[in-house]
Amino acid sequence: MTRTKAHGDDDTAGNLHQLCLEENGFGQGRHQETCSTPAKGDARVTAQGTSARRGNLRFRAVLYGLTSKHDQKPVRLAASEVVTVRVR
């Protein structure tokens, strides 16, 4: 089982943020693995999963700014460096 954690914040205190983990691996392209609930201040997210395949999985965290909890067009504020996890 793999567990990937991320946390993020932005200097625009008082605004809503949402943090998402994106995964890229096994030829499937980049997709959102999971997202945090919208939060003011520090946003945290944990993805847990298993893989039946061996190889490299690449993850990155993306922090979005929201105008409301149900914002359909969030603004991307920042993205982390890509982290590679080797599945054996």
N, C-alpha and C positions, 0 to 999 in steps of 0.2 A: 504494500500500500504506500502511496506517496501522499505527502501532505505539503502543500505550498501555502505560505502565509505572506501577506503584504499589508502595509498600512501607509496612509498618506494624508497630507493636509496641505492647505494653501493659506497664504497670508490674508486672503479676503475673509476675515473672521465674520461669522454671522451668516455666511452664505451656505447653502446646501451643497454637499459633495457626495459623490458616489465613486467607489473604487472598484474596478473590474480587473480580473485576471484573464489574460488572453493566452491561449495555448497554440503552438504550431509544431506539428510533428507528424511523422508517418505519412507524408504526402497529402494530408487533409487540408492544408492551408490554415491560416490564422482564424481562430474563432474565440468568442467569449466563453470561458469555462464557467465562471460565476461572478456575481457582483454583490457588493455590500448593500445594505439598506441605506437610503439617503440619510446623511447625518450632518449636523453642524460641527465644524472642527474636524478632529481626527476620524478618519474612516478606516475600518479594518475589514479584511476578508480572508477566509481560509478555504482552500479547495482541497478536498480529499478524493482520492480515486485509486484505481488499480489499472494496470495495463497488461493485456495478454500478449503484447508484442515487445520485442527487444529493440532498443535503439535510443535515439536522442529525442527528448521533448524539450521545446523551448518555451519559456514563459516570460511574460512581462506584465507589469501592473500599469493601468491607465487610470488617471484621476480625472473625473468629469465634474464640471460645475452645473448645478441645476437651478432652475427658477422656482420649481415646486417639486413635491414628491412624485408627481406624475408627469414630469417634463418629458415630452416626446422628442425633443431635440437638444439633448445635453451638449455642452461645449467641452471639448477636450482641453484640459489645462496642462497636463504633463504626462509623460510616459517614462517608465524606468528603462534601464538597460536590460537587454535580454539575458536571461539566466538559463543555462542548459542543464538538464537533468538526464543522466544516462540510466536507462531502464535495462536491467540485466535479466 
